[in-house]
């Protein structure tokens, strides 16, 4: 029920613009064009009043132009919330969706988890294989993320560089850690060569997991800070691992100090 409610909320936000365009622009224009086409079929252009024969053509052009403008706007909106390299969401998409999801999660007393994912020794990878290979590596990691986190309510974004963030709604510590380990193991199984790594001979990731207490009000910044603190512990412990923590002010402050 909770997941269904989230899906309905997301769909209503994303579909609102399309509904307005369809109802007030596309549908009336299509109906008018259909009527004019029927008139054109019943009468020859020579028997129509001056200018009548051109009306259908002009309206068709207007409709086409409206659709082009709408498509251009849709593409711009999509570009604004997507990472151009991987096609995943970006920080803006994350904030938009969590503005809706976090209050609902608190009201329904559901836990929220966040996974901060960092590619181990990625600078060395770029130095050894080149930036194009580095981009290809990030795209492959994005594909692994898509294969692992498949629920419609899962929010997967690239924060920048070699850092990714996954937010899981209605997911406790056990579920979050299990999925984090699955993603880490799947990427390692892909076997992207990394001879410059001091951890493994293939590309690996470290994952800090933050979990909220059910119903507890927390901010996006506190969730990210706690996940970042877990990621810092991963790096201190040798990388290529998963460490989880519950969201507390102490963990958020620890992340600020370690950064």
Secondary structure, 3 states (H helix, E strand, C coil): CHHHHHHHHHHHHHHHHHHHHHHHHHHHHHHHHHHHHHHHHHCCHHHCCCCHHHHHHHHHHHHHHHHHHHHHHHHHHHHHCECCCCCCECHHHHHHHHHHHHHHHHHCCCCEEEEEEEECCHHHHHHHHCHHHHHHHHHHHHHHHHHHCCCCCCEEEEEECCEEEEEEECCCHHHHHHHHHHHHHHHHHHCCECCCCCCCCECCEEEEEEECCCCCCCCHHHHHHHHHHHHHHHHHCCCCCEEEEECCHHHHHHHHHHC
